Amino acid sequence: GHCGSCWAFGAVECLTDRFCVQLGV
């Protein structure tokens, strides 16, 4: 999903799309 941007800043915290969705990224 929208994990394309956050992965570069925190790949460890973006292992799953669900994580990014929770962060609102």
LUMFI-865399 format. One record per atom (N, C-alpha, C, CB): residue number from 0; residue in three letters; x, z, y. Coordinates in steps of 0.05 Angstrom, whole numbers, plus 32768, in hexadecimal, padded with zeros to 4 digits. Glycine has a CB too. Example, Ala and Ser with C-alpha at 12.3 -4.5 7.8 and 13.67 -1.06 7.14 Angstrom:
2
nr | rest | east | up | north
0 | ALA | 8108 | 809C | 7F8E .
0 | ALA | 80F6 | 809C | 7FA6 .
0 | ALA | 8108 | 809C | 7FBE .
0 | ALA | 80E2 | 80B5 | 7FA7 .
1 | SER | 8101 | 808E | 7FD3 .
1 | SER | 8111 | 808F | 7FEB .
1 | SER | 8102 | 809D | 8001 .
1 | SER | 811A | 8072 | 7FF4 .
END
This chain:
25
nr | rest | east | up | north
0 | GLY | 8010 | 8000 | 7FE8 .
0 | GLY | 8000 | 8000 | 8000 .
0 | GLY | 8011 | 8000 | 8019 .
0 | GLY | 7FED | 8018 | 8000 .
1 | HIS | 800E | 8015 | 8029 .
1 | HIS | 801D | 8017 | 8042 .
1 | HIS | 8038 | 8025 | 803F .
1 | HIS | 800D | 8025 | 8058 .
2 | CYS | 8042 | 8024 | 8027 .
2 | CYS | 805B | 8032 | 8021 .
2 | CYS | 8073 | 8021 | 8029 .
2 | CYS | 805D | 803B | 8004 .
3 | GLY | 806F | 800A | 8033 .
3 | GLY | 8085 | 7FF8 | 803A .
3 | GLY | 8097 | 8003 | 8050 .
3 | GLY | 807A | 7FDD | 8042 .
4 | SER | 808C | 8013 | 8062 .
4 | SER | 809B | 801D | 8078 .
4 | SER | 80A7 | 8038 | 8073 .
4 | SER | 808B | 801D | 8091 .
5 | CYS | 8097 | 804A | 8067 .
5 | CYS | 80A0 | 8065 | 8063 .
5 | CYS | 80B6 | 8067 | 804E .
5 | CYS | 8088 | 8077 | 805C .
6 | TRP | 80B7 | 8054 | 803C .
6 | TRP | 80CB | 8056 | 8026 .
6 | TRP | 80E7 | 8056 | 8032 .
6 | TRP | 80C7 | 803F | 8012 .
7 | ALA | 80EB | 8048 | 8047 .
7 | ALA | 8105 | 8046 | 8054 .
7 | ALA | 810D | 8061 | 8060 .
7 | ALA | 8106 | 8030 | 8068 .
8 | PHE | 80F9 | 8070 | 8069 .
8 | PHE | 80FE | 8089 | 8076 .
8 | PHE | 80FE | 80A0 | 8062 .
8 | PHE | 80E9 | 808F | 808C .
9 | GLY | 80EE | 809E | 804D .
9 | GLY | 80EE | 80B3 | 8039 .
9 | GLY | 80E5 | 80A9 | 801E .
9 | GLY | 80DB | 80CA | 8042 .
10 | ALA | 80F6 | 809A | 8011 .
10 | ALA | 80EF | 808E | 7FF7 .
10 | ALA | 80E7 | 80A4 | 7FE3 .
10 | ALA | 8107 | 807D | 7FEC .
11 | VAL | 80F5 | 80BA | 7FE5 .
11 | VAL | 80EF | 80D0 | 7FD3 .
11 | VAL | 80D3 | 80DB | 7FD6 .
11 | VAL | 8103 | 80E7 | 7FD6 .
12 | GLU | 80C9 | 80DA | 7FEF .
12 | GLU | 80AE | 80E4 | 7FF4 .
12 | GLU | 809A | 80CE | 7FF2 .
12 | GLU | 80AD | 80F1 | 8010 .
13 | CYS | 80A3 | 80B6 | 7FEB .
13 | CYS | 8091 | 809F | 7FEA .
13 | CYS | 8092 | 8093 | 7FCE .
13 | CYS | 8099 | 808B | 7FFF .
14 | LEU | 8097 | 80A3 | 7FBA .
14 | LEU | 8098 | 8099 | 7F9F .
14 | LEU | 807D | 808D | 7F97 .
14 | LEU | 80A0 | 80AF | 7F8B .
15 | THR | 8068 | 8097 | 7FA2 .
15 | THR | 804D | 808D | 7F9B .
15 | THR | 803E | 8085 | 7FB4 .
15 | THR | 803E | 80A1 | 7F8B .
16 | ASP | 802D | 8071 | 7FB1 .
16 | ASP | 801D | 8068 | 7FC8 .
16 | ASP | 800B | 807F | 7FD2 .
16 | ASP | 800C | 804F | 7FC1 .
17 | ARG | 8003 | 808F | 7FBF .
17 | ARG | 7FF1 | 80A5 | 7FC6 .
17 | ARG | 7FFE | 80B8 | 7FDA .
17 | ARG | 7FE8 | 80B5 | 7FAD .
18 | PHE | 8018 | 80BC | 7FD7 .
18 | PHE | 8026 | 80CE | 7FE9 .
18 | PHE | 8025 | 80C4 | 8005 .
18 | PHE | 8043 | 80D1 | 7FE0 .
19 | CYS | 8029 | 80AA | 8009 .
19 | CYS | 8029 | 809E | 8023 .
19 | CYS | 800D | 80A0 | 802F .
19 | CYS | 8031 | 8080 | 8022 .
20 | VAL | 7FF9 | 809C | 801F .
20 | VAL | 7FDE | 809E | 8029 .
20 | VAL | 7FD8 | 80BA | 8033 .
20 | VAL | 7FCA | 8096 | 8013 .
21 | GLN | 7FE2 | 80CE | 8025 .
21 | GLN | 7FDE | 80E9 | 802D .
21 | GLN | 7FEB | 80EF | 8048 .
21 | GLN | 7FE8 | 80FD | 8018 .
22 | LEU | 8003 | 80E3 | 804C .
22 | LEU | 8011 | 80E7 | 8065 .
22 | LEU | 8004 | 80D7 | 807C .
22 | LEU | 802E | 80DF | 8062 .
23 | GLY | 7FF3 | 80C4 | 8075 .
23 | GLY | 7FE6 | 80B4 | 8089 .
23 | GLY | 7FF7 | 809D | 8092 .
23 | GLY | 7FDF | 80C5 | 80A1 .
24 | VAL | 800B | 8096 | 8081 .
24 | VAL | 801C | 807F | 8087 .
24 | VAL | 800F | 8066 | 807C .
24 | VAL | 8039 | 8083 | 807C .
END
